[in-house]
Amino acid sequence: MAIEFKPSPSLPPPSNAVGPVAWVRKNFFSSPLNIFLTFFSFYILYLLIPPALEWAIFNATWEGTSKAACTAGGACWAFIRVRFDQFMYGLYPATEYWRVNVAAILLVVLVGMFAIKAINKLLLSIAIIVVYPIIAYFLFAGGILGLEVVETSLWGGLFLTMLLGIIGIVASFPLGIILALGRQSKMPVAKSVCVIFIETIRAVPLITILFMASVMIPLFLPDGMNFNKLLRVLIGITLFSAAYMAEVIRGGLQAIPKGQYEAADAMGLTYWQSMILVILPQALKLVIPGIVNTFIGLFKDTTLVYIVGMFDFLGIIQMANHDANWLGTTTEGYAFAGFVYWAICFGMSRYSMAVERKLDTGHKRN
Amino acid sequence: MSEKTTTNTSFLNDAGNRAMLFQAVLLIAVVAVGYYLFHNLQANLENQGISTGFAFLNEPAGFPILIHLIEYTEANTYGRAFVVALINTTLISLMGIILATIIGVIMGLARLSNNWLVARLATVYIETLRNIPLLLQMFFWYFAVLATLPHPRDSLIFGNFFLNKRGIYSPEPIAQDGFGIVIFGFLACVMAAIALIVWAKKRQKQTGVWFPAYWTSLAIIIVGTVVFYFLAGSPVEFDAPTKSRFNVTGGMVLVPEFVAVLVALSTYTGAFIAEIVRAGILSVNWGQTEASRSLGLPDGLTQRLIVLPQALRVIIPPLTSQYLNLAKNSSLGAAIAYPELVAVVMGTTLNQTGQAIETIGLCMLVYGSLSLSISVFMNWYNKKMSLIER
């Protein structure tokens, strides 16, 4: 009778090779340089975190009506509380805040309706892109149905920032697609018009475009014809980010294999059919990160309208910093603004990652 | 060919004809709109009595400029003010590019570090700065940090350095007679160093014998220049700033406007560069590192000879656009009164002369050529670094 060979069970790995101890050793103390870096990082954290917490939370003052109330030595969040409405709505009349709120809620509800399966998405899109802006405009500006007229120069705060950001994003996207297609076109005139436009815009800073919008456009229009500064600035921002958008989308168009174009032609599709049904859905999917980066850039760039004299979110905070009752609260204002901008931009970038994962149908070669 | 002409398609159904037609319409539209705008412009300028042309550049400017590297007073012309502003823009762009690259490389490497804590800290840095508008960051540095420094009479003192709300004061080196010898000596050392590197490369190619040329040439330049400096009899004197009761005078001063713009630009762009560097290094296949290790190369050489050259190919194109962004973003300095191009030309000059077309056109031209020259240089560098294929 053969004796069966039975290996004894393997020993567990030594305690310093698994578990938290090993993790700490590997991550923090694997080499002299690493040990130094670990201590250096802890030192930086020690320098930053306790004073920051003390300033922002433990020693902060939350209530009060002027800087004089902030005696605890920490942050003066009372400033943000007192000024909160102004930060949100700018100089918009306080009795009319509800109009902005209604428009915002309406937008959220409309966009949220995309989640309901039974709804015709095409109709909903038309409602959002065509009908909603008209309703929103009359809500904001007033002048009908007994709504009080509110000049656009009074629009401000986060409301103006969101307005500039959302309209800029919605308008620059299709324009960018058209410019990108034009640049890829075989028609020399169309191509050169697009190339010249894109390259000129990309060569200059946004600030020059905004100056152009606020100072130069009136010179180019016939006498007596002039339009709103907000609209001019919006056009400037939209054209600016459309040029960047066009370059991002061009990257996507170039990444689509030639066979896709040829196959679409072979199916007898017209140019626009092949673009809309075959090429663009693939190309846009490829460049989602780039598109969202352009959106984020545009959103951050809306702060520049402050330089041409509009009071967006950053502008209104900058203005509040000069209030004699609240001298010395600049850091609080910037911290609040920074947090809001950060939350929105960071949220957008995370959302784009989620969309990318959802639309990833495995065409990428890994 | 003849068959095509006999087919019964109408003129408009032919793709070629349609393209021609569309382009003709587009061209006419562009020209018409252009002509219309130009016509309006002429009429408007005539109505408002604004003369066109660049004659205003020869008129006295009458405003001071805070930072001027070349001689400038209020009596100088607008043209001179424009040059001063141009130099300021170039200065901040170049210094910003250098600093942002250093910060970006350090942060990019830190994010890839084996050390968990270092990697997390770098991530927090990158994700925070990237998602906050640059203008806000500039305001923060200028109004919340630098403006809260003590008044000149309570300056913080570090030896010969003073720190207060008006800036950082440091001793100013002033060249004395004989400084030319030092410059000559420095140039000679640089030549010697280049010669050494060329020789070392040639010898290594022929014989395989390696020589630490870079470290040696660095030593030659530093030691050589110092030797020449003392041989010439130390021809540099330092003008230290002195603190009177209420003010600090003399020496060199870094004004807060400059510091705020520089810090904001370089930390902000540095965060973007860090991501580019990280992506570039991750794009190099891990197999390359393993292969290099199995050839017996130490870690340092693996990074320098194997990983970095391949990563650079991925890094350079996006890095170029970050440099361009930085140069363009330097225009935000106008918001905190750093006297760069936009502030001086499109701000003060435009306000004083009303020459909107000329000033804005001039600015766009300068930024256009600045962008163009950076991209030409980076394209040249990219070509030099790119993979030479069969």
Interface residues (C-beta under 8 A of the other chain):
Chain A: K26 N27 F28 S30 N34 L37 T38 S41 F42 I44 L45 K186 M187 P188 V189 A190 V193 T200 R202 A203 V204 P205 L206 I207 T208 F211 M212 V215 M216 P218 L219 F220 L221 P222 D223 I296 K300 D301 T303 L304 Y306 I307 L314 Q318 N321 T330 T331 Y334 A337 G338 Y341 W342 C345 F346 S349
Chain B: A19 F22 Q23 A24 L26 L27 V30 L37 N40 L41 A43 N44 L45 N47 S113 N114 N115 W116 L117 V118 L121 E127 T128 R130 N131 I132 P133 L134 L135 L136 F139 F140 F143 A144 A147 K328 N329 S331 L332 A334 A335 V342 M346 L350 A356 I357 I360 C363 M364 Y367 G368 S371 L372
